[in-house]
Amino acid sequence: MRVLVSGGAGFLGSHLCDQLLQNGHSVIALDNFITGRRENLAHLAGEQCFTLLEGDLCQAPLPDVEAIFHLASPASPEGYGRYPLETMLVNSTGTHRLLELARAQGALFLLASTSEVYGDPLEHPQSEGYWGNVDPIGPRSCYDESKRFAEAVTTVYQQKYGVDARIVRIFNCYGPRSAPDDGRLIPNFVTQALHGEPITVYGDGTQTRSLCYVSDLVRGLDLAMFRQGTRGQLFNLGNPDERTVLEYARLVKEIARTPSSIVHVEPRPGEIARRCPDIGRARSQLGWSPTTPLEEGLRATIDWFRDLLDAPPASASSPGTATTV
C-alpha cells in the first residue's frame, strides 16, 4: 500500500515510517523540519520504497496515496511554544487538506491526536468518553484546541462524507530519536543526567505521568489504521503504568549512573497534575497493550542519547528520494 506519513521526520513519525516499510508498504514522509529532524530518517538513505517530501503541509502539493497517517504538528511544550501559529495551522488547515485528499482518493485516514485534549483532567484515568477540562486561552491552548478542532473536523468527514477515518489520542511516549531539547520529561532528564547536570523536576515531583515506549506506540498506530472494524473509532494509546515525575527522575539517575543531583524548580504554567490512560478499548478492539518494561525502555533510550551526545554533527544530506515541495 502507498502510505503518506505527515510529520514523518519527527520522533514518532520516523519510527512509524520504519514499521510501515518493514510491513511491506511504500512510504512517503512529508515534513517541513521545524521540529522534525533529518537525522531521524538518515538510515533510510537509498531505500527504494521510501520518499521524503520537504514542505509545509498547509501549502505543499500532496501525492496520490491509499492511506494517510497525520502526525504533523509540534508536540512538545518547547515546540508549540516556539511555533504556536504553525501548530494551530497544521492541525486545522493541514488536517482539512489531508481529509480532502482522503475523500478524493478513498484513502484510509488516521489522526494522531493527543491526551492533551483532556486538559487537566477531572476524571482519572482518562477514558475516550471523557470530554476534558481545557483552558482555551491558556499556555497550551494553541496545541490543545487545535487538536480538538482536528478531531472535530475528522469526525465531520467520517460521518458526512464517509471517509474511512479513525482518531488516536496519544499519551506520553518516549524512546530513541527524541530531540534532546524538546522540553519533555525523559529527554530533559536523560540529557541532564548524561551531561552531569542537575536533574530538574518542576514543582514537588508528585505530578504523575504514564510513559509508553515508542515501539509499543507505533504497533498501536498500525493496528488502529489497518485492523478491520476501526473505521470511525477513537482510541487511547499509552501506558497505564502511572508513576510520579520524581520516580522517573530517580530511575534515570540510577540507570544513567550519573552523579547528578535532583533539584526542584518552579512549576511550569499549565502543568498537568495527573495523566494516565484508560486503554480498555484498545485492549478489547485492537488486542493492543504496551509490553516494554519501563527500565528496559529507559536503558535503550539512555544508550541512544549517550551515542547521540558523543557523536559529531550530522551532515545536512537528505535521506531517501528527497523532493522539496
Secondary structure, DSSP 8 states (H G I E B T S, - for coil): -EEEEETTTSHHHHHHHHHHHHTT-EEEEEE--SS--GGGGGGGTT-TTEEEEES-TTTS-----SEEEE--S--SHHHHHH-HHHHHHHHHHHHHHHHHHHHHHT-EEEEEEEGGGGBS-SSSSB-TT---B--TTSTTHHHHHHHHHHHHHHHHHHHHH---EEEEEE--EE-TT--TTS--HHHHHHHHHHTT--EEEETTS--EEE-EEHHHHHHHHHHHHHSTT-TT-EEEES---EEEHHHHHHHHHHHHT----EEEE---TT--S---B--HHHHHHH-----S-HHHHHHHHHHHHHHHHHS--------SEEEE-
